[in-house]
Amino acid sequence: MIKHSIDVVKSAVEHLNTGQTPVLTFDQPLFALAKQIQWKWPEKYGDEKFVVMFGGLHIEMAALKTIGDWLESSGWAQALVQATAGMADSLHKASHVMRTRKAHQITAAALYILQHHAYDLACLKDNQTQMDLRPGVMRENRIVPSFVTGQQQWS
């Protein structure tokens, strides 16, 4: 079935955009089958003929798991245990994507707030006039459009 799907995609891409390499995304079990097809028939389905990759969900899960591995010994998971039940485990395993995403959003929001509090305290301690941190954020909005979403969520 996967082999037939690959053939259908190849003919559709060839018809619409001659010479373009088809890019196919699969969830994990089907990805394994597609790679086996590529290895078994490299002359027709090889890496030069098709790009086979994980779908978006599996890519996001891998990224979240990697971040969880980085944070594992930081103590942040223990802090989340006290703040919200059930999210700390999600930071490490990324088994529940929405819960893990929420845990990372809470983490980013908390760090954003702590950064501003630390800046305010540093300015008060040194008797300096506080500068607005927003021009830097506004500059990033022009450079990286997705920065706007983060600013609106965490301001």
N, C-alpha and C positions, 0 to 999 in steps of 0.2 A: 504494500500500500504506500509506504514512504517512497519507494523507488518510482512508482507511478506518479505520485505527487511531484517529485523532483522533475520528472519528464514533462509534466504539464506546465510547471513553472518555467522550465527552460524554453519550451515552445512559445509561451506567452511573452516572455521577456524578449526572445529573439524576434518575434513578430512586432512588438511595440518599439523596441530599442535595440537594433541589430548590433551585436558585438559587446553588449553590456554583460558583465558577469552577474548572474543572479545571486541574491543574498537571501538565504532562508533562515528563519528563526524557529526554534523548537523548544518545547519544555524538555526537562532533563531526560526522561526515558526515550522520547522520540529523537532527541539529539544524538543519543548513543547509537540508535539504529541508523540514523543518517550518516554518522561518521563511519560505521561499519560498512555501509554501502560505498562510501568514498574510498575506503581502504581496499575493499574487495575488487572494485572496478575503477582503478585510478585513471585509466585512459578515457573513460566516458564521464565519470563523476568525480574526478580528482579535485584537489585543492585549487588547481588552476582554472577549473571549469565552474566551480560553485564556492560560495562562502557560506559555510554552515556555522551558525552560532546559537547560543542560548537566547531565549526570549527575555523580554524586559524584566519580568518577575524574578527569574533566576539570576539575572545580572544584579538586580537590586538586592536580592537576598545575599549574594556573595559579597557585595560591597558593605552591607550592614554587618555581616558576620566579621569581616575584616576589621571594621571600626570597633566592633565588640571585643575582638581579640586585643586590639591596642589598648582599650579601656579596662581590660580585665583586672589588672593589678593596680589600677589608679585609685580605687576606693569609691569611685563614682557610683558603682552599682549598689554599694552598701548605703550610700546617701539616698539613692532612689527607693530602696526598700523602706526607709523611714518615711519618705514623702508619698509614694504611691505604691500600693501593693501590686505585684505581678509584673511590673515593668523591668525590674532589675535583671531578671532572667532573660528577658527579651533582648537586652543589650548584648549579651554574649552569644546567644544561639541564633537570633534572627529567625526563629521558627514561625513567629506570627508577625508578618510584615507591618501591618497597620499599628500594632502595639509597639513594635520596635521603632518605627518611624516617629510615633508620638513621643517615645522616650528620648530620641535624639533631638526632636524639636524642643522639648522641655529643657534638655541639657543646653542647647544653643541659646535659648531664651535666658536661662539662668546665668550663663557665662556673659551674655550681653549686658544684663543688669549689673552683675558683679563688676564688670569692666567700668561701667559708668560710675558706680559707687566708689570704686578705687580711684578713679580720676578726680571725682569731686573731693574726696578726702585729701588727695595729694595737693590739689590746688589750695585747699583751706590750710593745710599744714605749712605750705611755702608762702602763704599770703599772696598768691598769684591770682590774677583775674582769670576766671574760667573762660576758656575758649570753647566755642561751639564745636562739638565733634561732628556735627551733621555735614559741614562742607565736604569732609572726606567721604562720607556716605553718599552725598549728592554727586560727587565726582565719580564714584563707583557705579552709581545708577546709569550714568551716561556710557561708561565703559562696558559694564556687565548688566544687561537688562534684568536678569533674574535676581539681581541684588535688591531690586525694588520690592519684590515679594517678601524677602527676608526682613527688610526694614519695616514694612507695613505690619508684619506679624509680630515683630519683637519690640517695636517702639512703645 
